[in-house]
């Protein structure tokens, strides 16, 4: 199993700050990463409307950086994707009913950006989202292979093979697992992870419709593990199959977010040591149909950052 160490921070976490009067940290960080690109950038993004990020992509193009983009087809007629296409940046849509739901970027074959953030104004400025930057050539190989299955081989969703070259990595002391859905059986892995919880389970979940994952959390709660969660209020109430009422009826402390925008995180924190993040909602579509990516990060410092975000959202919930 490859072990990596670097002088730069290997893992950096960012959270959006909705209602903070225009906090631009996340958009500026993405633009800065693109401005630092020297050779190549691959982007798999469900939707895209951030001006500063699009401007940074154009600057990278002007520096002769090789750019490739995969998107959800339903989002390709937005202004910025159309503008980028007109300048010659290759953008491929998935052209399928299922969603190309990924939100990741690979820069210079050395670093990966992932998390819950779509590159949209709403996502960056109105919604709760997380973004993680991981510097690792091996992790970059995992994501590049997944990207090229879509961009070069036109393999999306269930057609994508399970062939991640480095699924388990140690990066600057953090043990990192990489999974792509649906090919890697993510739901089963999450059930096992939840089943391993000994002290507490915390979750921030935009869409939660998975009976299987709800049952796993309820089972651990009934065994004495403290379980708390926050779900997006609109999704929890209106989404057909929402697990909100079931979890509450079983005694799980799950609440509705209190923000005006979306609580768009897809994050799970186990025992203050393990974080799950990426594009994966707790849903049947995420498990069986959509293109998704998941990182399971075993690291106390990263877990502490996500737990702080959880507590802030939980305190404002209802």
Secondary structure as UniProt FT lines:
FT   STRAND          3..4
FT   STRAND          11..15
FT   TURN            18..19
FT   HELIX           25..35
FT   STRAND          40..45
FT   HELIX           51..62
FT   TURN            63..64
FT   STRAND          66..71
FT   HELIX           73..75
FT   TURN            76..77
FT   HELIX           79..86
FT   TURN            87..88
FT   STRAND          90..93
FT   STRAND          103..107
FT   TURN            108..110
FT   STRAND          111..115
FT   HELIX           121..125
FT   STRAND          130..135
FT   HELIX           137..151
FT   TURN            152..153
FT   HELIX           157..159
FT   TURN            165..166
FT   STRAND          168..171
FT   TURN            172..173
FT   STRAND          174..181
FT   TURN            182..184
FT   HELIX           186..195
FT   STRAND          200..205
FT   HELIX           211..222
FT   TURN            223..224
FT   STRAND          226..231
FT   HELIX           233..238
FT   TURN            240..241
FT   HELIX           244..249
FT   TURN            250..251
FT   STRAND          253..256
FT   STRAND          266..270
FT   TURN            271..273
FT   STRAND          274..278
FT   HELIX           284..288
FT   STRAND          291..298
FT   HELIX           300..315
//
